[in-house]
Amino acid sequence: MSRDGAPEIPDGRFARLTDRQKKYLRYVFQHKTSDEIAHLEGVSARAVDKQLHLAKEVLGATSRFEAARMFAEFEAGVERLYPASVLPSRPEFWPLPLPVPTKRTALNALSWRQVLAWGMIIGIATPIAVTVGAMVLIAISLLLGINSK
């Protein structure tokens, strides 16, 4: 850990940056141009460009903006890559979420297993519901004495 609490990376690229390069990278992260940085620091724009080029080389970045982003992430303590031991969480299978949009979930975010389960439920429940409905209509017609003949 460095004295400001940011974790050190193994190859120490950030430790090789000069204080001036770090300051210029902070300005670039704030979207300042070389002319603006030069005016603020009382140096030439060419000197700023040279220091930013050296910082870019030290960090192995492809542009000054990438170098500034890398340095800002380092200062903030952001890890570059997620640990390999952390697996993404799987969506819960049960209880099945409704297959229609609701206030809580406006989009359909069902997994393929949940879609398959809903397909089976609907495929089985629909003929049963139609049969029960027909039986109820027949029972009502018999109770009311309505003859189908």
N, C-alpha and C positions, 0 to 999 in steps of 0.2 A: 504494500500500500504506500502511496506517496503521502507527503505531509498534508495535502489538501483532501485526502480521503479517497481519491480515485485509484482504482486498481492498476498496478503496473502490468504491462503486457510482457510476455516472455522475452522478446527480442529487444525491448527497450528503445524502440524507435522514437517514442515521444520524449524520452529522457535526452535524446541527442538534439532536440530542437533548442535553439537559443531563445532567450527571453523576448528578443525583438521579433523573432519568427512567430512565437506563440501569440504575441500581441497583434501582429498583422493578421494571423489566421482568425483571431477573434473578430477583427474588423471585417474580414471577408465573410465570415459567417453572418454578420449583420448587414450584408449586401452592400458594403462600401466599395467604391472603385479605388484603383491605385492612386488616382489624383486626390480623392478625398482623404485617403489614409495619409498620403504625403503631406497634405495641408495640415491635418491634425497633428502629425508627428514632427513637422518641420524638416522634412527630408525631401529628396526628389522622388518623383514617381518611378524613375528607373531603379533607384535603390530599393523601393518597395517591391517592384517586380522581381528583382534579383533575389531578395530574401524569400519571397513567396515561391519562387522557382526552386530554391535550395530546400525549402521546407517540403515542397511537393516531392522532390527527389528522395529526401530522408524517409518520408512516410510511404513512398511507393504509390502515390496517387496519380491518377491520369489528368487531373485538373486541379486548379487552386480551390475550386468549390468543393471537390471531393476531399481534399486535404483538410479544409476548414470543417467540413462535416465530421470527418474522422476525429479531428482534434476535439471538437465540441462533444462528441459522444464519449471520448476518453475522459474529458473533464467532468462530464455528468455521471460517469461510472456505468455507462450502458455497455452490456456485454455484446461483443460483435456477433457471436453465434449462440444459438440456444444449446444447452447441454444435450448430448445425445441420449442420456438416460431418461429424459422426460418425453413420454409418448403422448400424442394428442388424445384427448378424451373422446370416448365413443359416445354417441347419443344413446340415451336410455331407450330401451325397447318397450318396456311396460311401465307405467300405463301408456297406452297409445294416445298420442295427441290427435285431436280432431283433424280430419283430412280437408277441412275447409278453413279459409282465413278467419281469424278471430281478432279481437282487439289486442291481445297479447302477442300473437304471431300473425302478422299481416301476410307473410310469404309462406309458401309451402316449403317446409324444411324437413320433410319426412325422409328417413333413410329408405333404402330399397327394401329392407326387411319389413319396415312399417307399412310401406305401400303394398307389399305382398300380403301382409296380414289383413289390411283393410280390404284388399281385393277378395280374399277368401271369406271374410266376414260378410261382405256385401253379396258375394256369390251364393252363399249359403242362406243368408237371412232373407233375401228377396223372394225366392220361391216359397219359403215357409210363410212369409207375410202375405203373399198373394193367396196361398191356400187357406190360411186362417181367415182372411178377409172374405173369401168366397163362402167359407163355412158359416161365417157370421151372417152374411146376406141370406143364405139358405135358411138358417135358423130363424131369422127375423120374418122371412116370408112365410114360414110354416106357422109361426106364432100368430101372425096377423091374418092367417087364413088366405093369403094370396096364392092362388093356384097358377102354376106355370103352364097348365094345359089350356 
